[in-house]
């Protein structure tokens, strides 16, 4: 059971990393004419893909295109950065808690 939970957490962190790279790319190309925002459907990817498979990159719907053909929304991308950071922090805290519990159990077993 612990292995299954750890595998899900690893998959979650992989998706966070993939999204972080996409958001960073979107921000880096915010002024590039013709650049189209890229993202992943985080929830769908987490629920449907097996660990180790690449997430499907897509173009989010509903973003306004500027005259230069670029549709990067700085507000959206900074919100996604903050959301990603919070998700990473949450999973990190969960992993740390599991390590503490395992360490505690091992120490109690020695005594």
Protein Blocks (a to p, Z undefined) as FASTA:
>chain_A
ZZmmmmmmmmmmmmmmmmmmmmmmmmmmmmgghiacddddfklmmmmpcghiacddddde
hiacdfkopacdfklmmmmmmmmmmmmmmmmmmmmmmmmmmmmmmmmmmZZ
